[in-house]
Amino acid sequence: MKPSCDTVSAPVARIPLTDLLLLIPLTAAAFAIQGYHPAVEDAEIYLPQIQKLLHPELFPFGAEFFETHAKLTLFPNVIAASTRLTHVPLGWMLLAWQILAIFLVLLACRRLAAVLFNDRLAQWAGVALVAGVLTIPVAGTALYIMDEYVNPRSIALFGAIFALDGVLRRKYVGAALWMALGAVIHPLMSVFGVSLIVVLLCLQNFGGFAKFRGNSGAASASGVAITAAASAFLPLGISFRQPSPAYRAVIQMRPYFFILRWHWYEWVGLVAPVVLLVFMAGWARRRGHKSLELLCESLVIYEAVYFALALVMTIPPQLLALARYQPLRSLQLLYVILFLVLGGWLGQTLLQKRVVAWAVLFLPLAVGMYFVQAQLFPATPHFEWPGRAPADDWLKTFAWIRANTPENALFALSPYHMDLPGEDEHGFRASTQRSMLVDAVKDSGALTMFPDLPLAERWQSEMKAEARWTHFQPEDFARLHRDWGVTWAVLDQPNVSLPDCPYANKTLRVCKLD
């Protein structure tokens, strides 16, 4: 009898070279749908740290607003080291890492799919579905499955998937190594992978699978998982002390931290996966797909655990400092496995060898995801290639600043600039390699991880100095120069006149303050 790969103790299955080659166009398709924007959103936290590692003279002012967060991970060190070793410019290195991260996520999914489904077409359907939805929002967590730029979450994600595959194959040493990689790259996201593996091990090894399917077994697995998940947060720092008023004000700017402030459609993104996983577990049980059944049931318990933790950690005002751990970001890992499973089910039950059916499913999906992604950055090309001349006014301004102002310059600009029309959420520090007074979008988010540090008070002071930015007059810029040492300003106010503005376009001016 031919051995099945769909067993709990499946042996290591080598992925054929042909499969690796097939992953290349699939990676290209995923990248094409996703687009590439290396300096947007959370890149404003991680990219300046990489730049500072490569050039320590950068960011003499305000570096603590990204360093404190970025130093929790070895990700900037890895990118900086690979840039030094290869002598490849940082822009091209970031692009290479982004493509590699997509490839490794899909490779990990391909390997996991081989454990979950016997049918080869089902395996590829699962991987293809994941490739098509990498930028789908993850419920109300302010995350995508993968971002349009390389960051620690992407690396921790493929590490967690490889680790799950190792556990299902009972290759525990390899699984531990993959989880160790995730822990040093993104400690918080690795917690979620560890806790899912704990649930998986409970169902896999204690008392037999059938026993754990009962209520007492599920309760036991849930109890162990809750303990493991709560304990895993300890190295990150658990504090029950009431944070400062400044910190409490800042964290309230992040409504997605608090589950009771989610919109109804975000709750759908929380509840629907449970329904689908229960359905898939039942289908797998009837078909005898033991590994698939095991993983689906583990994910149901896993989501229940983190839902419970979200209720405990984000509702009582006494535990406000714990909200920063955002327990429902655990859904990122659940989403990628859910789409892998759903794609495999579609491939095995509906698609099979029907070429038209594959086209009807995946072509509209790819076009739709591409269109939605393009709308997220309407003023910016879908691919921001390294070295490409910027086309919009904000990026033209940032490029001029990077090329024409001193490295020790300190800038003031609208603290809400990342939210302004045409800016498309590009980080100022990441784009210009220059220091600035704090912003209201990313700096406030970075400091929420540190309630015991005085960053919130510092942030409030600088925000107060920038208050009423849209009504600034020349005397206000003179005050910033006198009180804060600001030497340059980016003006988006058309009615303000400053004497020394060496750069201007239709939207912005860059002015020197004396």
Residue, then its C-alpha position, 0 to 999 in steps of 0.5 A: m500500500k502506498p504511504s499517505c502524506d496525510t498522516v500525523s506522523a508523515p515523513v519528511a517529504r522533499i519538494p521536487l525541483t519542479d515544484l520549486l520552479l513552479l513557485i517562482p511564477l507564483t511568487a511573481a504573481a503574488f508580488a505583482i498583485q501586492g505591489y511594492h512600497p518600501a517606505v510606507e506604514d510600519a517601514e517608518i519604524y524599521l527602515p530608519q533603524i536599518q539606515k542608522l546601523l549602516h550610517p550611524e551619523l543619521f538621525p541625531f534627534g528623535a531616534e528613540f521613537f524607532e530605536t526602542h521598538a526596532k531593537l526588540t528584533l534582529f531584523p534590522n541587523v540582518i538586513a544591514a548585515s546582508t547589505r554590507l556583505t553583498h555590497v548591494p545598495l539598500g534599496w535593492m536589498l530590501l526588494a530582494w528580501q521582500i521577494l524572498a519572503i513571499f517565496l518562503v511563505l509560499l514554499a512553507c505553505r506548499r510544504l504544509a499543504a503536502v501534509l494536509f492533502n493527498d491530492r497534488l492539485a489540492q495542494w497547489a490550489g491552497v498555495a495559489l489561494v494564499a498567493g492571491v490574498l496576501t494583502i487581505p486585511v486580517a479582521g480588525t487588527a490593522l494587519y495584512i497577511m503580508d505587507e507591501y514591504v519587507n518587515p519582521r512579521s513576514i519572516a516570522l510568518f514563514g518560520a511559524i508555518f515551517a514550524l507547524d509543518g515540522v510538528l505535524r511531521r513529528k520533526y520537533v528539532g526542525a520545528a524548534l529551530w524555525m520557532a527560534l528564528g521567529a523569536v529573534i526576528h519578531p518576539l511578539m508574533s512568534v508567541f502566537g506560533v508557539s501557542l498554536i503549536v502547544v495546542l497542536l501538541c496537546l491534541q496530537n500526543f496526549g490521550g489519543f486524538a479521539k479523546f481530545r475531540g471530546n469536551s474535556g479534551a478541548a477544555s484541557a487543550s484550551g487550558v494548556a494553551i491559555t497558560a502557554a500564551a499568557s506565559a509567553f508574554l512574560p519575556l516581553g514584560i507584563s506590567f499591571r501598573q497604571p501607565s501615565p496619563a500621557y500613555r493612556a491618551v496615546i493608546q486610545m488613538r489605536p482603536y484596533f487595540f480594543i476589541l469592543r471598538w471594532h466595527w461589525y465587519e471586523w467582527v465578521g472577520l473574527v467569527a467567520p474563520v471559526v465557522l469555516l474551520v469547524f466545517m473543514a474539520g468535519w469534512a476532513r474527519r469524513r474523508g480521513h484527513k487526520s492532519l487536516e482535522l487536527l490542524c483545523e480543530s487546533l486553530v478553533i481552540y487557538e482562536a478561542v484562547y486569544f479571543a478570551l485573552a483579548l476580552v481580558m486584556t483590552i476591556p478592564p481599564q486596570l489592564l490598559a497596559l496589556a492592550r499593547y500586546q494585541p492578542l488578536r494579531s494571532l489571526q494573521l497566522l490563522y488567516v494564512i492557514l485558513f486560506l491554504v485549507l480553503g484553497g485545498w478544499l476547493g482544489q479537491t472538490l470543485l477545481q480538480k483538472r477543470v482549467v476553466a474553473w481555475a481561471v474563473l476562481f483565480l483570475p477575478l480574484a487576482v484582478g480584484m486584489y490588484f485593483v484594491q491594492a492600487q487604490l490604497f496608494p492612489a498617488t504612487p506607482h504600484f511598484e516603487w522600484p529602487g532608483r526610480a524617479p518619484a512622480d508625486d509631489w510628496l516623494k519628489t520633496f522627500a528625494w530633494i531633502r535626502a539629496n540636498t540637506p545636511e544629515n544633522a538637519l531637524f525637520a518640522l512638517s505636519p504631524y499628520h502628513m502620512d494621512l494627507p492626500g497624495e502622501d500615501e502613508h510614506g514615512f518621512r524618516a524612512s524616505t529622507q534619512r533625516s530627523m523630524l519632530v514626532d508625527a501623530v501616526k507612526d511615532s504614537g504607535a511605536l511608543t504604545m509598546f513602552p508604557d514604563l518609558p517617558l516616550a509618551e510625555r516626550w511625544q506629547s510635548e513635541m505634538k503640543a509644539e506642532a499644534r495648530w500646524t495648519h494655521f502656522q505663521p512665520e513666528d510659529f516656525a521661529r518658535l520651533h527653531r528657537d525652542w526645539g532646534v528645528t532647522w528646516a520645515v516642509l510647508d503644505q500651507p499655501n498662504v505662509s511665506l518664509p524667506d528661504c525656501p530653496y525647493a518648491n513644487k505644486t504642493l509643498r515647499v522646503c524652507k530653511l529656518d534661521 
